[in-house]
């Protein structure tokens, strides 16, 4: 998969967040969007994911054979995780994953039960998600993104609310389940992105 940004910029009313971003993200590869809070990295990630429109410029999507992906079909090719992402908290983990993977197939034909085993949340699998801690909820958000069989994976501050064991688990999942995919991570925490070989620094586009 290839995603190309051409002169992409974003404003909120009169306040410019960034401008003239020209960049290509090519699969397989791991990319980090870097910058302090307020630099626009999360906004740019949502624009790349097709979840938000730029104020200027274009975002183009293509499959590996350079065939164009229409904007209304981009969601089929990506998985997304962000701290503010909503979960259906009335669902149990098992119900939530069954529901989610009815829309996007899981990696490696993994079953819901196997994915739950991998997460280490088996003891809470049949409890409603609203009873989960903030760290457990973040792990659920990561699971629905990382374990979906999509060529592109977009993560915004993926280790939010995770303890050291959760960070280690995240790193193990990235090592095991993301080779061959296009990974884009918005972060200012090196633990989240230090394996990324490409860096886009937001301060360069102010």
N, C-alpha and C positions, 0 to 999 in steps of 0.2 A: 504494500500500500504506500502511496505517496500523497502527502499533503503540502500544498504550495501556498504560501502567503505572499500576496502582491500588494505592496503599499498599504498594509493594514494599519488602521489607526482607530482609536476609541476616545470619545468625549462623553462626559456627562454634563449636559448643559454647556456652560462656558469653560468647564475645567477639562483640559486635555490630559488623558492618562498616559498614552503613548502614541507614536506616529511612525509611519513609513517603515513598518516591519516587513522586510523581504527575506524570506527564509523557506527552506524546504526540509520536511521531515520524511525520511525514507526508511522503509522496512526492509530488513530488520535493523533496528537501532534503538538506543536508549538516549533520550534527550532530557535535559533539565532546563526549566525556565527559572531563572534565579533573580532575586532582588529582595529588598526589605519589604516589610508590610506596607501596603499602599502603592507599590510600584506597578501594579497591574498584572502580575503574573497569573493570578487566578482568573481575572477577566479574560486575558488572552487565552488561557486554557479552555474556558467555556466557548470562546469564539472559534477556536480550532475544532472543538467538539460539535460545532453547529448548534449550540444551545443558546447563543447570543449573537446578535448581528454586529458587525463592525460599523463604525461611523464612516469609515473610508476604506477603500481597497477591496480586495477579493480573496476568498479562500477557495482553492480548487482541490478536488479529491480525485484520485485515480487508483485503480487496482494495479496489481503487479504487471499486467500486460498493457498498462497505460490507458486502459479503457476508463472513461470518465464515470465517476460515481455521482449520481444526481443528489443535490442537497437533501431532498426528502427521503433518501435511502441511506444517508450517512449513519444513522443510528444503528443500522443492521451490522455495521462493521466495527463499532467501537464499544468499549465498556468504560464506565466513568465512576470515580469515587471522590467525594469531597466531604469535609467535616460537616457542612450544613445540609448534606443530603438527607432527605426524609426516608425513614423506614416505616413500613406498615406495622406499627408496634403492637397492634392487637393480635397479629399472627405469632405463632410460635416460630422458632428458627426453622423447624422442619417444614412448616406450612409456607413460610416466606421463601425458602429456597425452592420448594416444589413449584410455587407460583412463578418465581423469577425464571427458573430454568425451563418453564413451559414456553417462554418467549425467546430466550437465548440458550442454545444448547450448551451443556457443560463441556469443559475440556476433557479430552481423552475418554469420553463417554463415562465419566465418573457418575456414580449414583449420588443422590442426596445423602444417603446414609454414609457413604464413603467420604464425601466432602465434610460432613459433620465430624467424622472421626479425625480427619486431617486437621481441622480447626482446633481440636481439643475442647470443644464445647458440648460434648455428648451428654454430660450431666444436666445441661440446661436446654437440651434440644427441644423439649416439649413444654417449656415455660414460655409465656408471652414475652416478647422482646422488650415491652415497657418495664419489665422487672430486671433487665440487664443493667450492668454498670456502664459508664461512658466508654470504658475501654473495650468491653465486650461488644457494645454496639458498633464501635469502630472496626472491630474485627469482622463483624457481619458485613459492613459496608465494603471492606476490602475483599471479602470472600465473593460477594456477588459480582464484583468487577474482575478480579484476577482469575477466577475459575470459569468465567464465561468464554466460550470458544469464539473469540473475535480476533481479527488481525491487529487491532489497535487497542491499547490500554492507556487511559489518561487518569492520573492520580494527582489530587490536590492535597498537599500536606498530609501524606498517608499515615504518618505515625502520631497524629493528633490523639491525645488521651491514652496512648499505649505506654505501658511500663517497659522495662528492659527486656523482659521475656517476650512481650508482644512485638517489640522492635526486632528481636532476633527471629521471631516467627515470620514477620513480614519479609525480612531479608532472605530467609530460606525459601519462602514461596516465590519471590522474585527470581532467585537463582534457578529454581526448578521449573517454573511454569511460564516464564516469559521469553526464553530464547526463541528467536525466529519471529518475534512480534515487534511492532512499533510501540515503544513505550515513551510517554511524555509525562514528566513529573514537575509540578510547580512546587517549589520548596525554598526555604532558607536554612534547612537543617541537613548537614552533610550525611547524616546516617540514612536519610531518605533517598539520596541521589548520588552518592560517591562512586557508584558503579556506572554512571552515565558517562559516555565518552564524548558527548556533544553538549555544549552549554550555550544557551541564549540568555544574555544578561540584559535585564529590562532597562537599566540606567542608560544603555546605549541608544534607546529609542524615545527618550523624553522629548 
